[in-house]
Amino acid sequence: MNIIAICIICIAAAVLAKTVGEANRDFAVLISIAAVIVVAFSIIDSMGQALTKLRSTAIESNISADYILIALKVLGISYVCEVTSSCCRDCGESALASIIDISGRIAMSLICLPLVDRFIDVIKSILELV
């Protein structure tokens, strides 16, 4: 992942959107969204490498793959919701952005329920030992 290239793309898109935005706000938003899509596709390869490394580390550490999967799902939801709500805010739709944020938090909470159940089981077993 070339962070310098990503920053240059984002700065160029921001300047272009600001320049075009004075004449056509809708087109400026499309420029911003297009930049987000280009950057997202450019980091997919790096994400794949990180996931491969994470998987091998989890296997070496005897960590359950379910826990890693939950963490990755929550991380993915948070990124998707952040980008989506930012796009909505850029379009002036703050109500939609807020509902995306709330929906993301609820989805993350639901995904984490098995972890909460496991945590409660561990606490119960510890209390039984005492």
C-alpha positions, -999 to 999 in steps of 0.1 A, spaced: 0 0 0 15 33 -10 1 58 15 17 87 -4 -2 79 -35 -34 75 -15 -29 109 1 -22 125 -33 -54 110 -48 -74 123 -19 -60 158 -19 -64 160 -57 -100 148 -54 -107 173 -26 -93 202 -45 -112 192 -77 -144 187 -57 -140 221 -41 -134 238 -74 -162 220 -92 -185 223 -61 -190 260 -66 -207 254 -99 -222 219 -94 -224 204 -59 -237 171 -71 -207 165 -94 -184 175 -65 -199 148 -44 -195 122 -72 -158 132 -74 -154 125 -37 -172 92 -38 -151 81 -69 -119 89 -50 -131 68 -20 -138 39 -43 -104 42 -60 -86 43 -27 -107 14 -13 -97 -8 -43 -61 2 -40 -58 -10 -4 -76 -44 -9 -44 -61 -18 -27 -49 14 -57 -60 34 -54 -95 20 -17 -96 31 -27 -85 66 -54 -111 69 -30 -138 58 -5 -128 85 -33 -125 111 -45 -160 102 -11 -175 106 -5 -157 139 -39 -169 152 -31 -205 142 4 -203 159 -12 -189 191 -41 -214 192 -66 -186 192 -101 -197 180 -108 -186 144 -143 -176 156 -128 -148 177 -107 -135 148 -137 -137 125 -158 -117 149 -131 -90 153 -127 -88 115 -164 -85 109 -167 -57 135 -137 -39 120 -152 -42 85 -186 -29 97 -169 1 114 -150 10 83 -179 6 59 -202 26 82 -177 54 87 -171 59 50 -208 56 41 -218 81 68 -191 105 58 -204 104 22 -239 111 34 -227 140 55 -208 154 25 -241 152 6 -258 172 34 -278 142 46 -269 142 83 -300 122 93 -290 94 70 -254 95 83 -267 93 119 -289 63 111 -259 46 94 -238 52 125 -265 38 148 -272 8 125 -234 0 125 -233 1 163 -263 -22 166 -248 -46 140 -215 -47 159 -232 -53 192 -252 -82 177 -220 -97 162 -203 -95 196 -230 -113 215 -212 -147 213 -182 -130 229 -203 -117 257 -218 -152 263 -183 -167 264 -171 -140 288 -201 -147 311 -193 -185 310 -157 -178 320 -168 -156 349 -192 -183 360 -165 -209 360 -141 -187 379 -168 -180 406 -175 -218 409 -138 -224 417 -139 -199 445 
